[in-house]
Amino acid sequence: MPLDQALQIARDAGYTGWEVAPFMITDDVPSFTADQRAAYRDAVSAGGLEIIGLHWLLAKTEGFHLTTLDEDVRRKTSEYFCELARLCRDLGGDVMVLGSPQQRNFPAGQTEEQAMEAAAACLRAVVPTLDECGVRIAIEPLGRGEGNFLNTAAAGRDLMNRIASDHVGLHLDVKAMSDEPTPVPQIIRDNADAMMHFHANDPNLLGPGMGDVDFRPIFEAVKEIGYDGWTSVEVFDYSLGAETIARQSMANMIAAQA
């Protein structure tokens, strides 16, 4: 839908932040001009929302991969992350959520340790640009249904620790955490010191409270650890309509914290 219409739906439902997938605004990030970046940023601001940052960083791209052993591909991926960091800064955001499972899963002939070291090397090369731009990368563990790399918060922490930068932290996602044997509230408590960003959603691909997951203990844990970052609603099934999902997700989150 047109940007102004989408912003109005979000604003009317009570949202204050706007998370951007790069492919939604351009298919060529380096060629997306300063004027175009300013125009998009100003449109979101005029719509009453603040740009948080970026997610789906490598979706709908070609030639990039996080865990590949091909050093040339990995170098190009690092350079693209640097481009995204500059885009994030120019839009007024400061966090980039790194999920993109198709561009990080590793093949059968590669070990998980090799994948972890390749990913760490790729992201270490981005740290100077993150520092320069005042932007952070939030590493997103994803459930086993998404792939074979970073399936737990502990694995995400492992990668984060290998990079050892204040500009790299952990993103926690309710849909992904629901795939772990550890209860979601406990995962949140266990990673309080590393949690940089948070997605509220349900394994049924709808918004928070629109499935079987009880969000009351989840938000209790978020409050308990003193998390003061953003909570974003992430949805993959839009069959109920964007406006219905936006309104119901917000109402459910408010109710879960009452």
Buried (B, 14 or more C-beta within 10 A) or exposed (E): EEBEEBBBBBBEBEBEBBBBEBBBBBEEBEEBEEEEBEEBBEBBBEBBBBBBBBBBBBBEBEEBBBBBBEEEBBEBBBBBBBBBBBBBBBBBBBBBBBBBBEBBBBEEEBEBEBBBBBBBBBBBBBBEBBBEBEBBBBBBBBBEEBBBBBBBBBBBBBBBEBBEBEBBBBBBBBBBBBBBEEBBBBBBBBBBEBBBBBBBBBBBBBBBBBBEBEBEBBBBBBEEBEBEBBBBBBBEEEEEEBBBBBBBBBBBBEEBEE
